[in-house]
């Protein structure tokens, strides 16, 4: 009955559209620990660690057998600010 990108919890009456860039493309949930993969796409750390096999050409995300991801501190701050301001 609501669009997907809406905050809707029992204690938060305010409903606010979630910016698309705050959602992990794998889990479609707000990212708590956004990381940038070698393909240039930002994912939530737990999602990419558990679901990297579902990404096309996922072998290109690895260097020397290790999944290479880099924290996106700016996006993390933006998401945290958004979550605080939406309460």
ROPARO-397995 format. One record per residue: residue in one letter; x, y, z of N, C-alpha, C in turn; residue number from 1. Coordinates in nm, 2 decimals, decimal comma, always signed. Example, Ala and Ser with C-alpha at 12.3 -4.5 7.8 and 13.67 -1.06 7.14 Angstrom:
<pts>
<pt><residu>a</residu><n_X>+1,32</n_X><n_Y>-0,57</n_Y><n_Z>+0,78</n_Z><ca_X>+1,23</ca_X><ca_Y>-0,45</ca_Y><ca_Z>+0,78</ca_Z><c_X>+1,32</c_X><c_Y>-0,33</c_Y><c_Z>+0,78</c_Z><num>1</num></pt>
<pt><residu>s</residu><n_X>+1,28</n_X><n_Y>-0,22</n_Y><n_Z>+0,71</n_Z><ca_X>+1,37</ca_X><ca_Y>-0,11</ca_Y><ca_Z>+0,71</ca_Z><c_X>+1,29</c_X><c_Y>+0,00</c_Y><c_Z>+0,79</c_Z><num>2</num></pt>
</pts>
This chain:
<pts>
<pt><residu>x</residu><n_X>+0,08</n_X><n_Y>-0,12</n_Y><n_Z>+0,00</n_Z><ca_X>+0,00</ca_X><ca_Y>+0,00</ca_Y><ca_Z>+0,00</ca_Z><c_X>+0,09</c_X><c_Y>+0,13</c_Y><c_Z>+0,00</c_Z><num>1</num></pt>
<pt><residu>x</residu><n_X>+0,21</n_X><n_Y>+0,12</n_Y><n_Z>+0,04</n_Z><ca_X>+0,31</ca_X><ca_Y>+0,23</ca_Y><ca_Z>+0,03</ca_Z><c_X>+0,41</c_X><c_Y>+0,20</c_Y><c_Z>-0,07</c_Z><num>2</num></pt>
<pt><residu>x</residu><n_X>+0,47</n_X><n_Y>+0,30</n_Y><n_Z>-0,13</n_Z><ca_X>+0,58</ca_X><ca_Y>+0,28</ca_Y><ca_Z>-0,22</ca_Z><c_X>+0,70</c_X><c_Y>+0,21</c_Y><c_Z>-0,14</c_Z><num>3</num></pt>
<pt><residu>x</residu><n_X>+0,78</n_X><n_Y>+0,14</n_Y><n_Z>-0,21</n_Z><ca_X>+0,89</ca_X><ca_Y>+0,07</ca_Y><ca_Z>-0,15</ca_Z><c_X>+0,98</c_X><c_Y>+0,16</c_Y><c_Z>-0,07</c_Z><num>4</num></pt>
<pt><residu>x</residu><n_X>+1,02</n_X><n_Y>+0,27</n_Y><n_Z>-0,12</n_Z><ca_X>+1,12</ca_X><ca_Y>+0,36</ca_Y><ca_Z>-0,06</ca_Z><c_X>+1,06</c_X><c_Y>+0,45</c_Y><c_Z>+0,05</c_Z><num>5</num></pt>
<pt><residu>x</residu><n_X>+0,99</n_X><n_Y>+0,40</n_Y><n_Z>+0,15</n_Z><ca_X>+0,93</ca_X><ca_Y>+0,48</ca_Y><ca_Z>+0,25</ca_Z><c_X>+0,97</c_X><c_Y>+0,42</c_Y><c_Z>+0,38</c_Z><num>6</num></pt>
<pt><residu>x</residu><n_X>+1,01</n_X><n_Y>+0,52</n_Y><n_Z>+0,48</n_Z><ca_X>+1,04</ca_X><ca_Y>+0,47</ca_Y><ca_Z>+0,61</ca_Z><c_X>+0,91</c_X><c_Y>+0,45</c_Y><c_Z>+0,68</c_Z><num>7</num></pt>
<pt><residu>x</residu><n_X>+0,89</n_X><n_Y>+0,33</n_Y><n_Z>+0,74</n_Z><ca_X>+0,76</ca_X><ca_Y>+0,30</ca_Y><ca_Z>+0,80</ca_Z><c_X>+0,79</c_X><c_Y>+0,21</c_Y><c_Z>+0,92</c_Z><num>8</num></pt>
<pt><residu>x</residu><n_X>+0,81</n_X><n_Y>+0,27</n_Y><n_Z>+1,04</n_Z><ca_X>+0,82</ca_X><ca_Y>+0,19</ca_Y><ca_Z>+1,16</ca_Z><c_X>+0,72</c_X><c_Y>+0,23</c_Y><c_Z>+1,26</c_Z><num>9</num></pt>
<pt><residu>x</residu><n_X>+0,70</n_X><n_Y>+0,15</n_Y><n_Z>+1,36</n_Z><ca_X>+0,60</ca_X><ca_Y>+0,18</ca_Y><ca_Z>+1,46</ca_Z><c_X>+0,62</c_X><c_Y>+0,31</c_Y><c_Z>+1,53</c_Z><num>10</num></pt>
<pt><residu>x</residu><n_X>+0,75</n_X><n_Y>+0,34</n_Y><n_Z>+1,57</n_Z><ca_X>+0,77</ca_X><ca_Y>+0,46</ca_Y><ca_Z>+1,65</ca_Z><c_X>+0,79</c_X><c_Y>+0,58</c_Y><c_Z>+1,57</c_Z><num>11</num></pt>
<pt><residu>x</residu><n_X>+0,83</n_X><n_Y>+0,57</n_Y><n_Z>+1,44</n_Z><ca_X>+0,85</ca_X><ca_Y>+0,69</ca_Y><ca_Z>+1,36</ca_Z><c_X>+0,72</c_X><c_Y>+0,71</c_Y><c_Z>+1,27</c_Z><num>12</num></pt>
<pt><residu>x</residu><n_X>+0,65</n_X><n_Y>+0,82</n_Y><n_Z>+1,31</n_Z><ca_X>+0,53</ca_X><ca_Y>+0,85</ca_Y><ca_Z>+1,24</ca_Z><c_X>+0,57</c_X><c_Y>+0,91</c_Y><c_Z>+1,10</c_Z><num>13</num></pt>
<pt><residu>x</residu><n_X>+0,68</n_X><n_Y>+0,99</n_Y><n_Z>+1,10</n_Z><ca_X>+0,72</ca_X><ca_Y>+1,06</ca_Y><ca_Z>+0,98</ca_Z><c_X>+0,76</c_X><c_Y>+0,96</c_Y><c_Z>+0,87</c_Z><num>14</num></pt>
<pt><residu>x</residu><n_X>+0,70</n_X><n_Y>+0,98</n_Y><n_Z>+0,76</n_Z><ca_X>+0,74</ca_X><ca_Y>+0,89</ca_Y><ca_Z>+0,64</ca_Z><c_X>+0,81</c_X><c_Y>+0,98</c_Y><c_Z>+0,54</c_Z><num>15</num></pt>
<pt><residu>x</residu><n_X>+0,93</n_X><n_Y>+0,94</n_Y><n_Z>+0,50</n_Z><ca_X>+1,01</ca_X><ca_Y>+1,02</ca_Y><ca_Z>+0,41</ca_Z><c_X>+1,07</c_X><c_Y>+0,93</c_Y><c_Z>+0,31</c_Z><num>16</num></pt>
<pt><residu>x</residu><n_X>+1,06</n_X><n_Y>+0,98</n_Y><n_Z>+0,18</n_Z><ca_X>+1,12</ca_X><ca_Y>+0,90</ca_Y><ca_Z>+0,07</ca_Z><c_X>+1,27</c_X><c_Y>+0,88</c_Y><c_Z>+0,10</c_Z><num>17</num></pt>
<pt><residu>x</residu><n_X>+1,32</n_X><n_Y>+0,76</n_Y><n_Z>+0,07</n_Z><ca_X>+1,46</ca_X><ca_Y>+0,73</ca_Y><ca_Z>+0,09</ca_Z><c_X>+1,53</c_X><c_Y>+0,76</c_Y><c_Z>-0,04</c_Z><num>18</num></pt>
<pt><residu>x</residu><n_X>+1,63</n_X><n_Y>+0,84</n_Y><n_Z>-0,04</n_Z><ca_X>+1,71</ca_X><ca_Y>+0,86</ca_Y><ca_Z>-0,17</ca_Z><c_X>+1,76</c_X><c_Y>+0,73</c_Y><c_Z>-0,22</c_Z><num>19</num></pt>
<pt><residu>x</residu><n_X>+1,74</n_X><n_Y>+0,71</n_Y><n_Z>-0,35</n_Z><ca_X>+1,78</ca_X><ca_Y>+0,58</ca_Y><ca_Z>-0,42</ca_Z><c_X>+1,93</c_X><c_Y>+0,55</c_Y><c_Z>-0,39</c_Z><num>20</num></pt>
<pt><residu>x</residu><n_X>+2,02</n_X><n_Y>+0,65</n_Y><n_Z>-0,38</n_Z><ca_X>+2,16</ca_X><ca_Y>+0,62</ca_Y><ca_Z>-0,37</ca_Z><c_X>+2,19</c_X><c_Y>+0,57</c_Y><c_Z>-0,23</c_Z><num>21</num></pt>
<pt><residu>x</residu><n_X>+2,09</n_X><n_Y>+0,57</n_Y><n_Z>-0,13</n_Z><ca_X>+2,11</ca_X><ca_Y>+0,52</ca_Y><ca_Z>+0,00</ca_Z><c_X>+2,08</c_X><c_Y>+0,37</c_Y><c_Z>+0,01</c_Z><num>22</num></pt>
<pt><residu>x</residu><n_X>+2,02</n_X><n_Y>+0,32</n_Y><n_Z>-0,10</n_Z><ca_X>+1,98</ca_X><ca_Y>+0,18</ca_Y><ca_Z>-0,09</ca_Z><c_X>+2,08</c_X><c_Y>+0,09</c_Y><c_Z>-0,16</c_Z><num>23</num></pt>
<pt><residu>x</residu><n_X>+2,11</n_X><n_Y>-0,02</n_Y><n_Z>-0,10</n_Z><ca_X>+2,20</ca_X><ca_Y>-0,12</ca_Y><ca_Z>-0,16</ca_Z><c_X>+2,14</c_X><c_Y>-0,19</c_Y><c_Z>-0,28</c_Z><num>24</num></pt>
<pt><residu>x</residu><n_X>+2,20</n_X><n_Y>-0,19</n_Y><n_Z>-0,39</n_Z><ca_X>+2,14</ca_X><ca_Y>-0,26</ca_Y><ca_Z>-0,51</ca_Z><c_X>+2,12</c_X><c_Y>-0,41</c_Y><c_Z>-0,49</c_Z><num>25</num></pt>
<pt><residu>x</residu><n_X>+2,19</n_X><n_Y>-0,47</n_Y><n_Z>-0,39</n_Z><ca_X>+2,17</ca_X><ca_Y>-0,61</ca_Y><ca_Z>-0,37</ca_Z><c_X>+2,05</c_X><c_Y>-0,64</c_Y><c_Z>-0,27</c_Z><num>26</num></pt>
<pt><residu>x</residu><n_X>+2,05</n_X><n_Y>-0,57</n_Y><n_Z>-0,16</n_Z><ca_X>+1,95</ca_X><ca_Y>-0,59</ca_Y><ca_Z>-0,06</ca_Z><c_X>+1,83</c_X><c_Y>-0,50</c_Y><c_Z>-0,07</c_Z><num>27</num></pt>
<pt><residu>x</residu><n_X>+1,84</n_X><n_Y>-0,39</n_Y><n_Z>-0,14</n_Z><ca_X>+1,74</ca_X><ca_Y>-0,29</ca_Y><ca_Z>-0,16</ca_Z><c_X>+1,70</c_X><c_Y>-0,23</c_Y><c_Z>-0,02</c_Z><num>28</num></pt>
<pt><residu>x</residu><n_X>+1,79</n_X><n_Y>-0,23</n_Y><n_Z>+0,07</n_Z><ca_X>+1,77</ca_X><ca_Y>-0,18</ca_Y><ca_Z>+0,21</ca_Z><c_X>+1,87</c_X><c_Y>-0,06</c_Y><c_Z>+0,22</c_Z><num>29</num></pt>
<pt><residu>x</residu><n_X>+1,84</n_X><n_Y>+0,03</n_Y><n_Z>+0,32</n_Z><ca_X>+1,93</ca_X><ca_Y>+0,14</ca_Y><ca_Z>+0,35</ca_Z><c_X>+2,06</c_X><c_Y>+0,08</c_Y><c_Z>+0,39</c_Z><num>30</num></pt>
<pt><residu>x</residu><n_X>+2,17</n_X><n_Y>+0,14</n_Y><n_Z>+0,34</n_Z><ca_X>+2,31</ca_X><ca_Y>+0,08</ca_Y><ca_Z>+0,37</ca_Z><c_X>+2,35</c_X><c_Y>+0,14</c_Y><c_Z>+0,51</c_Z><num>31</num></pt>
<pt><residu>x</residu><n_X>+2,40</n_X><n_Y>+0,05</n_Y><n_Z>+0,59</n_Z><ca_X>+2,46</ca_X><ca_Y>+0,09</ca_Y><ca_Z>+0,72</ca_Z><c_X>+2,61</c_X><c_Y>+0,11</c_Y><c_Z>+0,71</c_Z><num>32</num></pt>
<pt><residu>x</residu><n_X>+2,67</n_X><n_Y>+0,04</n_Y><n_Z>+0,62</n_Z><ca_X>+2,82</ca_X><ca_Y>+0,04</ca_Y><ca_Z>+0,60</ca_Z><c_X>+2,85</c_X><c_Y>+0,04</c_Y><c_Z>+0,45</c_Z><num>33</num></pt>
<pt><residu>x</residu><n_X>+2,82</n_X><n_Y>+0,16</n_Y><n_Z>+0,38</n_Z><ca_X>+2,84</ca_X><ca_Y>+0,16</ca_Y><ca_Z>+0,23</ca_Z><c_X>+2,99</c_X><c_Y>+0,14</c_Y><c_Z>+0,19</c_Z><num>34</num></pt>
<pt><residu>x</residu><n_X>+3,01</n_X><n_Y>+0,06</n_Y><n_Z>+0,10</n_Z><ca_X>+3,15</ca_X><ca_Y>+0,04</ca_Y><ca_Z>+0,04</ca_Z><c_X>+3,14</c_X><c_Y>+0,04</c_Y><c_Z>-0,11</c_Z><num>35</num></pt>
<pt><residu>x</residu><n_X>+3,25</n_X><n_Y>+0,09</n_Y><n_Z>-0,17</n_Z><ca_X>+3,26</ca_X><ca_Y>+0,10</ca_Y><ca_Z>-0,32</ca_Z><c_X>+3,34</c_X><c_Y>-0,02</c_Y><c_Z>-0,37</c_Z><num>36</num></pt>
<pt><residu>x</residu><n_X>+3,28</n_X><n_Y>-0,09</n_Y><n_Z>-0,46</n_Z><ca_X>+3,35</ca_X><ca_Y>-0,21</ca_Y><ca_Z>-0,52</ca_Z><c_X>+3,43</c_X><c_Y>-0,16</c_Y><c_Z>-0,64</c_Z><num>37</num></pt>
<pt><residu>x</residu><n_X>+3,51</n_X><n_Y>-0,25</n_Y><n_Z>-0,69</n_Z><ca_X>+3,60</ca_X><ca_Y>-0,21</ca_Y><ca_Z>-0,81</ca_Z><c_X>+3,51</c_X><c_Y>-0,18</c_Y><c_Z>-0,93</c_Z><num>38</num></pt>
<pt><residu>x</residu><n_X>+3,39</n_X><n_Y>-0,22</n_Y><n_Z>-0,94</n_Z><ca_X>+3,30</ca_X><ca_Y>-0,19</ca_Y><ca_Z>-1,05</ca_Z><c_X>+3,24</c_X><c_Y>-0,05</c_Y><c_Z>-1,04</c_Z><num>39</num></pt>
<pt><residu>x</residu><n_X>+3,28</n_X><n_Y>+0,02</n_Y><n_Z>-0,93</n_Z><ca_X>+3,24</ca_X><ca_Y>+0,16</ca_Y><ca_Z>-0,92</ca_Z><c_X>+3,10</c_X><c_Y>+0,17</c_Y><c_Z>-0,85</c_Z><num>40</num></pt>
<pt><residu>x</residu><n_X>+3,04</n_X><n_Y>+0,06</n_Y><n_Z>-0,82</n_Z><ca_X>+2,91</ca_X><ca_Y>+0,06</ca_Y><ca_Z>-0,76</ca_Z><c_X>+2,92</c_X><c_Y>+0,05</c_Y><c_Z>-0,61</c_Z><num>41</num></pt>
<pt><residu>x</residu><n_X>+2,84</n_X><n_Y>+0,12</n_Y><n_Z>-0,53</n_Z><ca_X>+2,84</ca_X><ca_Y>+0,12</ca_Y><ca_Z>-0,39</ca_Z><c_X>+2,73</c_X><c_Y>+0,02</c_Y><c_Z>-0,34</c_Z><num>42</num></pt>
<pt><residu>x</residu><n_X>+2,78</n_X><n_Y>-0,07</n_Y><n_Z>-0,25</n_Z><ca_X>+2,70</ca_X><ca_Y>-0,17</ca_Y><ca_Z>-0,19</ca_Z><c_X>+2,71</c_X><c_Y>-0,16</c_Y><c_Z>-0,03</c_Z><num>43</num></pt>
<pt><residu>x</residu><n_X>+2,61</n_X><n_Y>-0,22</n_Y><n_Z>+0,04</n_Z><ca_X>+2,63</ca_X><ca_Y>-0,24</ca_Y><ca_Z>+0,18</ca_Z><c_X>+2,73</c_X><c_Y>-0,35</c_Y><c_Z>+0,20</c_Z><num>44</num></pt>
<pt><residu>x</residu><n_X>+2,82</n_X><n_Y>-0,32</n_Y><n_Z>+0,30</n_Z><ca_X>+2,93</ca_X><ca_Y>-0,42</ca_Y><ca_Z>+0,32</ca_Z><c_X>+2,88</c_X><c_Y>-0,56</c_Y><c_Z>+0,34</c_Z><num>45</num></pt>
<pt><residu>x</residu><n_X>+2,78</n_X><n_Y>-0,58</n_Y><n_Z>+0,43</n_Z><ca_X>+2,73</ca_X><ca_Y>-0,72</ca_Y><ca_Z>+0,46</ca_Z><c_X>+2,67</c_X><c_Y>-0,78</c_Y><c_Z>+0,33</c_Z><num>46</num></pt>
<pt><residu>x</residu><n_X>+2,60</n_X><n_Y>-0,70</n_Y><n_Z>+0,25</n_Z><ca_X>+2,54</ca_X><ca_Y>-0,75</ca_Y><ca_Z>+0,13</ca_Z><c_X>+2,64</c_X><c_Y>-0,80</c_Y><c_Z>+0,03</c_Z><num>47</num></pt>
<pt><residu>x</residu><n_X>+2,74</n_X><n_Y>-0,72</n_Y><n_Z>+0,00</n_Z><ca_X>+2,84</ca_X><ca_Y>-0,76</ca_Y><ca_Z>-0,10</ca_Z><c_X>+2,93</c_X><c_Y>-0,88</c_Y><c_Z>-0,05</c_Z><num>48</num></pt>
<pt><residu>x</residu><n_X>+2,95</n_X><n_Y>-0,88</n_Y><n_Z>+0,08</n_Z><ca_X>+3,03</ca_X><ca_Y>-0,99</ca_Y><ca_Z>+0,14</ca_Z><c_X>+2,96</c_X><c_Y>-1,13</c_Y><c_Z>+0,12</c_Z><num>49</num></pt>
<pt><residu>x</residu><n_X>+2,82</n_X><n_Y>-1,12</n_Y><n_Z>+0,14</n_Z><ca_X>+2,74</ca_X><ca_Y>-1,24</ca_Y><ca_Z>+0,14</ca_Z><c_X>+2,68</c_X><c_Y>-1,28</c_Y><c_Z>+0,00</c_Z><num>50</num></pt>
<pt><residu>x</residu><n_X>+2,67</n_X><n_Y>-1,18</n_Y><n_Z>-0,09</n_Z><ca_X>+2,60</ca_X><ca_Y>-1,20</ca_Y><ca_Z>-0,22</ca_Z><c_X>+2,68</c_X><c_Y>-1,16</c_Y><c_Z>-0,34</c_Z><num>51</num></pt>
<pt><residu>x</residu><n_X>+2,81</n_X><n_Y>-1,15</n_Y><n_Z>-0,33</n_Z><ca_X>+2,89</ca_X><ca_Y>-1,10</ca_Y><ca_Z>-0,45</ca_Z><c_X>+2,87</c_X><c_Y>-1,19</c_Y><c_Z>-0,57</c_Z><num>52</num></pt>
<pt><residu>x</residu><n_X>+2,84</n_X><n_Y>-1,32</n_Y><n_Z>-0,54</n_Z><ca_X>+2,82</ca_X><ca_Y>-1,41</ca_Y><ca_Z>-0,66</ca_Z><c_X>+2,71</c_X><c_Y>-1,37</c_Y><c_Z>-0,75</c_Z><num>53</num></pt>
<pt><residu>x</residu><n_X>+2,61</n_X><n_Y>-1,29</n_Y><n_Z>-0,69</n_Z><ca_X>+2,50</ca_X><ca_Y>-1,26</ca_Y><ca_Z>-0,78</ca_Z><c_X>+2,53</c_X><c_Y>-1,13</c_Y><c_Z>-0,86</c_Z><num>54</num></pt>
<pt><residu>x</residu><n_X>+2,65</n_X><n_Y>-1,08</n_Y><n_Z>-0,85</n_Z><ca_X>+2,69</ca_X><ca_Y>-0,96</ca_Y><ca_Z>-0,93</ca_Z><c_X>+2,75</c_X><c_Y>-1,01</c_Y><c_Z>-1,06</c_Z><num>55</num></pt>
<pt><residu>x</residu><n_X>+2,70</n_X><n_Y>-0,97</n_Y><n_Z>-1,18</n_Z><ca_X>+2,76</ca_X><ca_Y>-1,01</ca_Y><ca_Z>-1,31</ca_Z><c_X>+2,91</c_X><c_Y>-0,98</c_Y><c_Z>-1,31</c_Z><num>56</num></pt>
<pt><residu>x</residu><n_X>+2,98</n_X><n_Y>-1,07</n_Y><n_Z>-1,36</n_Z><ca_X>+3,13</ca_X><ca_Y>-1,06</ca_Y><ca_Z>-1,37</ca_Z><c_X>+3,20</c_X><c_Y>-1,03</c_Y><c_Z>-1,24</c_Z><num>57</num></pt>
<pt><residu>x</residu><n_X>+3,14</n_X><n_Y>-1,09</n_Y><n_Z>-1,13</n_Z><ca_X>+3,19</ca_X><ca_Y>-1,06</ca_Y><ca_Z>-1,00</ca_Z><c_X>+3,34</c_X><c_Y>-1,09</c_Y><c_Z>-0,98</c_Z><num>58</num></pt>
<pt><residu>x</residu><n_X>+3,40</n_X><n_Y>-1,18</n_Y><n_Z>-1,07</n_Z><ca_X>+3,55</ca_X><ca_Y>-1,20</ca_Y><ca_Z>-1,05</ca_Z><c_X>+3,63</c_X><c_Y>-1,07</c_Y><c_Z>-1,07</c_Z><num>59</num></pt>
<pt><residu>x</residu><n_X>+3,57</n_X><n_Y>-0,98</n_Y><n_Z>-1,14</n_Z><ca_X>+3,64</ca_X><ca_Y>-0,85</ca_Y><ca_Z>-1,17</ca_Z><c_X>+3,65</c_X><c_Y>-0,76</c_Y><c_Z>-1,04</c_Z><num>60</num></pt>
<pt><residu>x</residu><n_X>+3,58</n_X><n_Y>-0,80</n_Y><n_Z>-0,93</n_Z><ca_X>+3,58</ca_X><ca_Y>-0,73</ca_Y><ca_Z>-0,81</ca_Z><c_X>+3,69</c_X><c_Y>-0,78</c_Y><c_Z>-0,72</c_Z><num>61</num></pt>
<pt><residu>x</residu><n_X>+3,76</n_X><n_Y>-0,88</n_Y><n_Z>-0,76</n_Z><ca_X>+3,87</ca_X><ca_Y>-0,94</ca_Y><ca_Z>-0,68</ca_Z><c_X>+4,01</c_X><c_Y>-0,90</c_Y><c_Z>-0,74</c_Z><num>62</num></pt>
<pt><residu>x</residu><n_X>+4,10</n_X><n_Y>-0,88</n_Y><n_Z>-0,64</n_Z><ca_X>+4,24</ca_X><ca_Y>-0,86</ca_Y><ca_Z>-0,68</ca_Z><c_X>+4,32</c_X><c_Y>-0,97</c_Y><c_Z>-0,60</c_Z><num>63</num></pt>
<pt><residu>x</residu><n_X>+4,40</n_X><n_Y>-1,05</n_Y><n_Z>-0,66</n_Z><ca_X>+4,47</ca_X><ca_Y>-1,15</ca_Y><ca_Z>-0,59</ca_Z><c_X>+4,39</c_X><c_Y>-1,24</c_Y><c_Z>-0,50</c_Z><num>64</num></pt>
<pt><residu>x</residu><n_X>+4,27</n_X><n_Y>-1,27</n_Y><n_Z>-0,55</n_Z><ca_X>+4,18</ca_X><ca_Y>-1,36</ca_Y><ca_Z>-0,47</ca_Z><c_X>+4,10</c_X><c_Y>-1,29</c_Y><c_Z>-0,36</c_Z><num>65</num></pt>
<pt><residu>x</residu><n_X>+4,12</n_X><n_Y>-1,16</n_Y><n_Z>-0,34</n_Z><ca_X>+4,05</ca_X><ca_Y>-1,09</ca_Y><ca_Z>-0,23</ca_Z><c_X>+3,95</c_X><c_Y>-0,99</c_Y><c_Z>-0,29</c_Z><num>66</num></pt>
<pt><residu>x</residu><n_X>+3,83</n_X><n_Y>-0,99</n_Y><n_Z>-0,23</n_Z><ca_X>+3,73</ca_X><ca_Y>-0,89</ca_Y><ca_Z>-0,27</ca_Z><c_X>+3,78</c_X><c_Y>-0,75</c_Y><c_Z>-0,22</c_Z><num>67</num></pt>
<pt><residu>x</residu><n_X>+3,79</n_X><n_Y>-0,66</n_Y><n_Z>-0,32</n_Z><ca_X>+3,85</ca_X><ca_Y>-0,53</ca_Y><ca_Z>-0,29</ca_Z><c_X>+3,73</c_X><c_Y>-0,43</c_Y><c_Z>-0,28</c_Z><num>68</num></pt>
<pt><residu>x</residu><n_X>+3,71</n_X><n_Y>-0,38</n_Y><n_Z>-0,16</n_Z><ca_X>+3,60</ca_X><ca_Y>-0,28</ca_Y><ca_Z>-0,14</ca_Z><c_X>+3,66</c_X><c_Y>-0,17</c_Y><c_Z>-0,05</c_Z><num>69</num></pt>
<pt><residu>x</residu><n_X>+3,61</n_X><n_Y>-0,05</n_Y><n_Z>-0,07</n_Z><ca_X>+3,66</ca_X><ca_Y>+0,07</ca_Y><ca_Z>-0,01</ca_Z><c_X>+3,54</c_X><c_Y>+0,14</c_Y><c_Z>+0,06</c_Z><num>70</num></pt>
<pt><residu>x</residu><n_X>+3,56</n_X><n_Y>+0,18</n_Y><n_Z>+0,19</n_Z><ca_X>+3,45</ca_X><ca_Y>+0,25</ca_Y><ca_Z>+0,26</ca_Z><c_X>+3,41</c_X><c_Y>+0,38</c_Y><c_Z>+0,19</c_Z><num>71</num></pt>
<pt><residu>x</residu><n_X>+3,29</n_X><n_Y>+0,41</n_Y><n_Z>+0,19</n_Z><ca_X>+3,23</ca_X><ca_Y>+0,54</ca_Y><ca_Z>+0,13</ca_Z><c_X>+3,19</c_X><c_Y>+0,62</c_Y><c_Z>+0,25</c_Z><num>72</num></pt>
<pt><residu>x</residu><n_X>+3,29</n_X><n_Y>+0,69</n_Y><n_Z>+0,31</n_Z><ca_X>+3,26</ca_X><ca_Y>+0,76</ca_Y><ca_Z>+0,44</ca_Z><c_X>+3,16</c_X><c_Y>+0,88</c_Y><c_Z>+0,41</c_Z><num>73</num></pt>
<pt><residu>x</residu><n_X>+3,17</n_X><n_Y>+0,95</n_Y><n_Z>+0,30</n_Z><ca_X>+3,08</ca_X><ca_Y>+1,06</ca_Y><ca_Z>+0,27</ca_Z><c_X>+2,93</c_X><c_Y>+1,01</c_Y><c_Z>+0,27</c_Z><num>74</num></pt>
<pt><residu>x</residu><n_X>+2,91</n_X><n_Y>+0,90</n_Y><n_Z>+0,19</n_Z><ca_X>+2,78</ca_X><ca_Y>+0,85</ca_Y><ca_Z>+0,18</ca_Z><c_X>+2,73</c_X><c_Y>+0,80</c_Y><c_Z>+0,32</c_Z><num>75</num></pt>
<pt><residu>x</residu><n_X>+2,82</n_X><n_Y>+0,74</n_Y><n_Z>+0,39</n_Z><ca_X>+2,78</ca_X><ca_Y>+0,69</ca_Y><ca_Z>+0,53</ca_Z><c_X>+2,73</c_X><c_Y>+0,80</c_Y><c_Z>+0,61</c_Z><num>76</num></pt>
<pt><residu>x</residu><n_X>+2,80</n_X><n_Y>+0,91</n_Y><n_Z>+0,61</n_Z><ca_X>+2,76</ca_X><ca_Y>+1,03</ca_Y><ca_Z>+0,69</ca_Z><c_X>+2,63</c_X><c_Y>+1,09</c_Y><c_Z>+0,64</c_Z><num>77</num></pt>
<pt><residu>x</residu><n_X>+2,61</n_X><n_Y>+1,09</n_Y><n_Z>+0,51</n_Z><ca_X>+2,48</ca_X><ca_Y>+1,14</ca_Y><ca_Z>+0,45</ca_Z><c_X>+2,36</c_X><c_Y>+1,05</c_Y><c_Z>+0,50</c_Z><num>78</num></pt>
<pt><residu>x</residu><n_X>+2,38</n_X><n_Y>+0,92</n_Y><n_Z>+0,50</n_Z><ca_X>+2,28</ca_X><ca_Y>+0,83</ca_Y><ca_Z>+0,54</ca_Z><c_X>+2,25</c_X><c_Y>+0,85</c_Y><c_Z>+0,69</c_Z><num>79</num></pt>
<pt><residu>x</residu><n_X>+2,35</n_X><n_Y>+0,86</n_Y><n_Z>+0,77</n_Z><ca_X>+2,33</ca_X><ca_Y>+0,88</ca_Y><ca_Z>+0,91</ca_Z><c_X>+2,26</c_X><c_Y>+1,01</c_Y><c_Z>+0,94</c_Z><num>80</num></pt>
<pt><residu>x</residu><n_X>+2,29</n_X><n_Y>+1,11</n_Y><n_Z>+0,87</n_Z><ca_X>+2,22</ca_X><ca_Y>+1,24</ca_Y><ca_Z>+0,89</ca_Z><c_X>+2,08</c_X><c_Y>+1,23</c_Y><c_Z>+0,85</c_Z><num>81</num></pt>
<pt><residu>x</residu><n_X>+2,05</n_X><n_Y>+1,16</n_Y><n_Z>+0,73</n_Z><ca_X>+1,92</ca_X><ca_Y>+1,14</ca_Y><ca_Z>+0,68</ca_Z><c_X>+1,83</c_X><c_Y>+1,06</c_Y><c_Z>+0,78</c_Z><num>82</num></pt>
<pt><residu>x</residu><n_X>+1,89</n_X><n_Y>+0,96</n_Y><n_Z>+0,84</n_Z><ca_X>+1,82</ca_X><ca_Y>+0,88</ca_Y><ca_Z>+0,94</ca_Z><c_X>+1,78</c_X><c_Y>+0,96</c_Y><c_Z>+1,06</c_Z><num>83</num></pt>
<pt><residu>x</residu><n_X>+1,88</n_X><n_Y>+1,04</n_Y><n_Z>+1,11</n_Z><ca_X>+1,85</ca_X><ca_Y>+1,12</ca_Y><ca_Z>+1,23</ca_Z><c_X>+1,74</c_X><c_Y>+1,22</c_Y><c_Z>+1,20</c_Z><num>84</num></pt>
<pt><residu>x</residu><n_X>+1,75</n_X><n_Y>+1,29</n_Y><n_Z>+1,08</n_Z><ca_X>+1,66</ca_X><ca_Y>+1,39</ca_Y><ca_Z>+1,05</ca_Z><c_X>+1,52</c_X><c_Y>+1,34</c_Y><c_Z>+1,02</c_Z><num>85</num></pt>
<pt><residu>x</residu><n_X>+1,51</n_X><n_Y>+1,21</n_Y><n_Z>+0,99</n_Z><ca_X>+1,37</ca_X><ca_Y>+1,15</ca_Y><ca_Z>+0,95</ca_Z><c_X>+1,30</c_X><c_Y>+1,10</c_Y><c_Z>+1,07</c_Z><num>86</num></pt>
<pt><residu>x</residu><n_X>+1,36</n_X><n_Y>+1,11</n_Y><n_Z>+1,19</n_Z><ca_X>+1,29</ca_X><ca_Y>+1,06</ca_Y><ca_Z>+1,31</ca_Z><c_X>+1,20</c_X><c_Y>+1,17</c_Y><c_Z>+1,37</c_Z><num>87</num></pt>
</pts>
